[in-house]
Amino acid sequence: MAGSLLMSVSKDERERAVYRSRRMYETDMQSNIATAEDRGEQRKALAIARNLLGMNMPLDQIVTATGLTREEVENLDV
């Protein structure tokens, strides 16, 4: 479908190149946004784990509550 849409945009090679560049830009932006959201969620989970460690919550419960791995929690500075 994308290929037929691309060809229907124009028979002009320059216009097709501009279209491909715009699509690539949009895809890159979506990927960057998703990556930033993932990093934000990771930071939140780490902050919560630090707080729970400070409250002396058992490690297994922190892992379950945050979704972090046991190693990630063990490596945190409190």
DSSP file (Angstrom, degrees, kcal/mol; ACC not computed):
  #  RESIDUE AA STRUCTURE BP1 BP2  ACC     N-H-->O    O-->H-N    N-H-->O    O-->H-N    TCO  KAPPA ALPHA  PHI   PSI    X-CA   Y-CA   Z-CA
    1    1 A M     >        0   0    0      0, 0.0     4,-2.5     0, 0.0     5,-0.2   0.000 360.0 360.0 360.0 -45.9    0.0    0.0    0.0
    2    2 A A  H  >  +     0   0    0      1,-0.2     4,-2.6     2,-0.2     5,-0.2   0.888 360.0  52.5 -62.3 -37.7    2.7    2.5    0.9
    3    3 A G  H  > S+     0   0    0      2,-0.2     4,-2.1     1,-0.2    -1,-0.2   0.911 110.4  46.2 -65.0 -41.8    4.5    1.7   -2.3
    4    4 A S  H  > S+     0   0    0      2,-0.2     4,-1.8     1,-0.2    -1,-0.2   0.875 112.7  51.0 -69.1 -35.3    1.4    2.4   -4.4
    5    5 A L  H  X S+     0   0    0     -4,-2.5     4,-1.3     2,-0.2    -2,-0.2   0.917 109.1  51.7 -64.8 -42.2    0.8    5.6   -2.4
    6    6 A L  H  X S+     0   0    0     -4,-2.6     4,-0.8     1,-0.2     3,-0.4   0.919 111.3  46.4 -60.5 -43.8    4.3    6.7   -3.0
    7    7 A M  H  < S+     0   0    0     -4,-2.1    -1,-0.2     1,-0.2    -2,-0.2   0.818 110.0  54.1 -70.0 -29.1    4.0    6.1   -6.8
    8    8 A S  H  < S+     0   0    0     -4,-1.8    -1,-0.2     1,-0.2    -2,-0.2   0.718  92.9  72.8 -77.7 -19.0    0.7    7.9   -6.8
    9    9 A V  H  < S-     0   0    0     -4,-1.3     2,-0.3    -3,-0.4    -1,-0.2   0.941 119.8 -42.8 -58.9 -46.6    2.2   11.0   -5.2
   10   10 A S     <  -     0   0    0     -4,-0.8    -1,-0.3    -3,-0.2     6,-0.0  -0.952  33.4-127.5-174.9 157.4    4.0   11.8   -8.4
   11   11 A K  S    S+     0   0    0     -2,-0.3     2,-0.5    -3,-0.1    -1,-0.1   0.506  82.9 105.8 -87.1  -6.8    5.9   10.4  -11.2
   12   12 A D     >  -     0   0    0      1,-0.1     4,-2.0    -3,-0.0     5,-0.2  -0.626  66.4-148.0 -80.0 123.8    8.5   13.1  -10.4
   13   13 A E  H  > S+     0   0    0     -2,-0.5     4,-2.3     1,-0.2     5,-0.2   0.862  96.6  54.7 -59.7 -39.0   11.6   11.6   -8.7
   14   14 A R  H  > S+     0   0    0      2,-0.2     4,-2.3     1,-0.2    -1,-0.2   0.916 108.6  47.9 -63.5 -43.7   12.3   14.7   -6.7
   15   15 A E  H  > S+     0   0    0      1,-0.2     4,-2.4     2,-0.2    -1,-0.2   0.884 111.1  51.2 -65.5 -37.9    8.8   14.7   -5.2
   16   16 A R  H  X S+     0   0    0     -4,-2.0     4,-2.7     2,-0.2    -1,-0.2   0.900 109.6  50.6 -64.5 -39.4    9.1   11.1   -4.4
   17   17 A A  H  X S+     0   0    0     -4,-2.3     4,-2.3     2,-0.2    -2,-0.2   0.904 110.5  48.9 -64.5 -41.1   12.4   11.8   -2.6
   18   18 A V  H  X S+     0   0    0     -4,-2.3     4,-2.3     2,-0.2    -2,-0.2   0.918 111.6  50.0 -63.6 -43.0   10.8   14.6   -0.6
   19   19 A Y  H  X S+     0   0    0     -4,-2.4     4,-2.4     1,-0.2    -2,-0.2   0.933 111.2  48.3 -60.8 -46.8    7.9   12.3    0.3
   20   20 A R  H  X S+     0   0    0     -4,-2.7     4,-2.4     1,-0.2    -1,-0.2   0.896 110.7  51.8 -62.0 -39.7   10.3    9.6    1.5
   21   21 A S  H  X S+     0   0    0     -4,-2.3     4,-2.4     2,-0.2    -1,-0.2   0.907 110.0  48.6 -63.6 -42.0   12.3   12.1    3.5
   22   22 A R  H  X S+     0   0    0     -4,-2.3     4,-2.5     2,-0.2    -2,-0.2   0.918 111.7  49.1 -64.7 -42.9    9.1   13.3    5.2
   23   23 A R  H  X S+     0   0    0     -4,-2.4     4,-2.5     2,-0.2    -2,-0.2   0.907 111.4  49.8 -63.1 -41.1    8.0    9.8    6.0
   24   24 A M  H  X S+     0   0    0     -4,-2.4     4,-2.6     2,-0.2    -2,-0.2   0.913 110.6  50.2 -63.6 -42.3   11.5    9.0    7.4
   25   25 A Y  H  X S+     0   0    0     -4,-2.4     4,-2.5     2,-0.2    -2,-0.2   0.927 111.2  48.5 -60.7 -46.3   11.4   12.1    9.6
   26   26 A E  H  X S+     0   0    0     -4,-2.5     4,-2.3     1,-0.2    -2,-0.2   0.910 112.2  48.5 -62.2 -42.7    7.9   11.2   10.9
   27   27 A T  H  X S+     0   0    0     -4,-2.5     4,-2.2     2,-0.2    -1,-0.2   0.914 111.6  49.7 -63.5 -43.2    9.0    7.7   11.7
   28   28 A D  H  X S+     0   0    0     -4,-2.6     4,-2.6     1,-0.2    -2,-0.2   0.904 110.3  50.9 -61.9 -42.1   12.2    8.9   13.4
   29   29 A M  H  X S+     0   0    0     -4,-2.5     4,-2.4     2,-0.2    -2,-0.2   0.916 109.5  49.8 -63.4 -43.0   10.1   11.4   15.5
   30   30 A Q  H  X S+     0   0    0     -4,-2.3     4,-2.2     1,-0.2    -1,-0.2   0.903 111.9  48.8 -61.8 -40.9    7.7    8.6   16.6
   31   31 A S  H  X S+     0   0    0     -4,-2.2     4,-2.4     2,-0.2    -2,-0.2   0.910 110.4  50.5 -65.2 -42.7   10.6    6.5   17.6
   32   32 A N  H  X S+     0   0    0     -4,-2.6     4,-2.3     2,-0.2    -2,-0.2   0.892 110.6  49.5 -62.9 -40.3   12.3    9.3   19.6
   33   33 A I  H  X S+     0   0    0     -4,-2.4     4,-2.4     2,-0.2    -1,-0.2   0.926 111.0  49.0 -65.2 -44.5    9.0   10.0   21.4
   34   34 A A  H  X S+     0   0    0     -4,-2.2     4,-2.3     1,-0.2    -2,-0.2   0.901 111.5  49.8 -62.4 -40.6    8.6    6.3   22.3
   35   35 A T  H  X S+     0   0    0     -4,-2.4     4,-2.3     2,-0.2    -1,-0.2   0.912 110.4  49.7 -64.1 -43.0   12.2    6.1   23.5
   36   36 A A  H  X S+     0   0    0     -4,-2.3     4,-2.2     1,-0.2    -2,-0.2   0.896 110.5  50.4 -63.7 -40.1   11.8    9.2   25.7
   37   37 A E  H  X S+     0   0    0     -4,-2.4     4,-2.2     2,-0.2    -1,-0.2   0.916 110.0  50.3 -64.4 -42.1    8.6    7.8   27.2
   38   38 A D  H  X S+     0   0    0     -4,-2.3     4,-2.2     1,-0.2    -2,-0.2   0.910 110.7  49.2 -61.6 -42.5   10.3    4.6   28.0
   39   39 A R  H  X S+     0   0    0     -4,-2.3     4,-2.4     1,-0.2    -1,-0.2   0.888 109.5  52.2 -65.1 -38.2   13.2    6.4   29.7
   40   40 A G  H  X S+     0   0    0     -4,-2.2     4,-2.1     2,-0.2    -1,-0.2   0.907 109.8  48.4 -63.6 -41.7   10.8    8.5   31.7
   41   41 A E  H  X S+     0   0    0     -4,-2.2     4,-2.3     2,-0.2    -2,-0.2   0.892 110.6  51.8 -64.9 -39.2    9.0    5.4   32.9
   42   42 A Q  H  X S+     0   0    0     -4,-2.2     4,-2.3     2,-0.2    -2,-0.2   0.916 108.9  50.2 -63.3 -43.4   12.3    3.8   33.8
   43   43 A R  H  X S+     0   0    0     -4,-2.4     4,-2.3     1,-0.2    -1,-0.2   0.903 110.4  50.1 -62.3 -41.0   13.3    6.8   35.9
   44   44 A K  H  X S+     0   0    0     -4,-2.1     4,-2.5     2,-0.2    -1,-0.2   0.927 110.4  49.5 -62.7 -44.7   10.0    6.8   37.7
   45   45 A A  H  X S+     0   0    0     -4,-2.3     4,-2.4     1,-0.2    -2,-0.2   0.897 111.3  49.5 -62.5 -40.4   10.4    3.1   38.6
   46   46 A L  H  X S+     0   0    0     -4,-2.3     4,-2.3     2,-0.2    -1,-0.2   0.899 110.5  50.0 -65.9 -40.2   14.0    3.7   39.8
   47   47 A A  H  X S+     0   0    0     -4,-2.3     4,-2.1     2,-0.2    -2,-0.2   0.911 111.9  48.1 -64.7 -41.9   12.9    6.6   42.0
   48   48 A I  H  X S+     0   0    0     -4,-2.5     4,-2.6     1,-0.2    -2,-0.2   0.921 110.4  51.9 -64.1 -43.3   10.1    4.5   43.5
   49   49 A A  H  X S+     0   0    0     -4,-2.4     4,-2.6     1,-0.2    -2,-0.2   0.905 108.0  51.8 -60.9 -41.4   12.5    1.6   44.1
   50   50 A R  H  X S+     0   0    0     -4,-2.3     4,-2.2     1,-0.2    -1,-0.2   0.929 110.7  48.3 -59.9 -44.4   14.9    3.9   45.9
   51   51 A N  H  X S+     0   0    0     -4,-2.1     4,-1.0     1,-0.2    -2,-0.2   0.918 112.2  48.3 -62.5 -43.2   12.0    5.2   48.1
   52   52 A L  H  <>S+     0   0    0     -4,-2.6     5,-2.4     1,-0.2     3,-0.3   0.876 109.8  51.9 -67.7 -36.7   10.9    1.6   48.9
   53   53 A L  H ><5S+     0   0    0     -4,-2.6     3,-1.8     1,-0.2    -1,-0.2   0.904 106.7  54.6 -62.8 -39.8   14.4    0.5   49.7
   54   54 A G  H 3<5S+     0   0    0     -4,-2.2    -1,-0.2     1,-0.3    -2,-0.2   0.751 105.7  52.6 -64.5 -23.6   14.7    3.5   52.1
   55   55 A M  T 3<5S-     0   0    0     -4,-1.0    -1,-0.3    -3,-0.3    -2,-0.2   0.318 117.5-116.9 -92.6   7.4   11.5    2.2   53.8
   56   56 A N  T < 5 +     0   0    0     -3,-1.8    -3,-0.2     1,-0.2    -2,-0.1   0.799  52.9 168.1  62.1  32.7   13.2   -1.2   54.2
   57   57 A M      < -     0   0    0     -5,-2.4    -1,-0.2     1,-0.1     5,-0.1  -0.530  46.1 -93.3 -72.3 143.0   10.7   -3.0   52.0
   58   58 A P     >  -     0   0    0      0, 0.0     4,-1.8     0, 0.0     3,-0.5  -0.273  30.7-122.7 -58.7 142.8   11.8   -6.5   51.0
   59   59 A L  H  > S+     0   0    0      1,-0.2     4,-2.5     2,-0.2     5,-0.2   0.867 109.2  55.9 -56.4 -43.1   13.6   -6.7   47.7
   60   60 A D  H  > S+     0   0    0      1,-0.2     4,-2.0     2,-0.2    -1,-0.2   0.882 107.8  49.2 -60.5 -38.4   11.2   -9.2   46.1
   61   61 A Q  H  > S+     0   0    0     -3,-0.5     4,-2.6     2,-0.2    -1,-0.2   0.870 109.6  51.5 -69.3 -36.4    8.3   -6.9   46.8
   62   62 A I  H  X S+     0   0    0     -4,-1.8     4,-2.4     2,-0.2     6,-0.4   0.916 109.3  50.5 -65.3 -43.0   10.1   -3.9   45.3
   63   63 A V  H  X S+     0   0    0     -4,-2.5     4,-2.1     1,-0.2     5,-0.2   0.922 113.8  45.2 -60.3 -44.8   10.9   -6.0   42.1
   64   64 A T  H  < S+     0   0    0     -4,-2.0    -2,-0.2    -5,-0.2    -1,-0.2   0.907 114.9  47.3 -65.5 -42.4    7.2   -6.9   41.9
   65   65 A A  H  < S+     0   0    0     -4,-2.6    -2,-0.2     1,-0.2    -1,-0.2   0.838 122.6  31.6 -70.3 -34.1    5.9   -3.4   42.5
   66   66 A T  H  < S-     0   0    0     -4,-2.4    -2,-0.2    -5,-0.2    -1,-0.2   0.705  93.7-129.0-100.2 -22.1    8.3   -1.6   40.1
   67   67 A G     <  +     0   0    0     -4,-2.1    -3,-0.1    -5,-0.3    -4,-0.1   0.521  64.1 134.3  81.0   4.1    8.8   -4.1   37.3
   68   68 A L        -     0   0    0     -6,-0.4    -1,-0.3    -5,-0.2     2,-0.1  -0.399  61.4-103.1 -78.5 162.3   12.5   -3.6   37.6
   69   69 A T     >  -     0   0    0      1,-0.1     4,-1.9    -2,-0.1     5,-0.2  -0.459  28.0-112.7 -80.5 161.4   14.9   -6.6   37.7
   70   70 A R  H  > S+     0   0    0      1,-0.2     4,-2.6     2,-0.2     5,-0.2   0.897 119.0  53.3 -58.8 -40.7   16.4   -7.8   40.9
   71   71 A E  H  > S+     0   0    0      1,-0.2     4,-1.7     2,-0.2    -1,-0.2   0.893 105.7  52.9 -64.2 -40.2   19.8   -6.7   39.7
   72   72 A E  H  4 S+     0   0    0      1,-0.2    -1,-0.2     2,-0.2    -2,-0.2   0.908 112.7  44.6 -62.0 -40.7   18.6   -3.1   38.9
   73   73 A V  H >< S+     0   0    0     -4,-1.9     3,-1.4     1,-0.2    -2,-0.2   0.909 111.2  52.9 -70.5 -41.4   17.2   -2.8   42.4
   74   74 A E  H 3< S+     0   0    0     -4,-2.6    -1,-0.2     1,-0.3    -2,-0.2   0.804 106.6  54.3 -64.1 -28.2   20.3   -4.2   44.0
   75   75 A N  T 3< S+     0   0    0     -4,-1.7    -1,-0.3    -5,-0.2    -2,-0.2   0.436  84.6 112.6 -87.2   1.4   22.5   -1.7   42.1
   76   76 A L    <   -     0   0    0     -3,-1.4     2,-0.5    -4,-0.2    -3,-0.0  -0.485  64.5-132.9 -76.7 143.6   20.6    1.3   43.3
   77   77 A D              0   0    0     -2,-0.2    -2,-0.1     1,-0.1    -1,-0.0  -0.832 360.0 360.0 -90.7 130.3   22.2    3.8   45.7
   78   78 A V              0   0    0     -2,-0.5    -1,-0.1   -25,-0.1    -2,-0.0   0.410 360.0 360.0-104.2 360.0   19.9    4.7   48.5
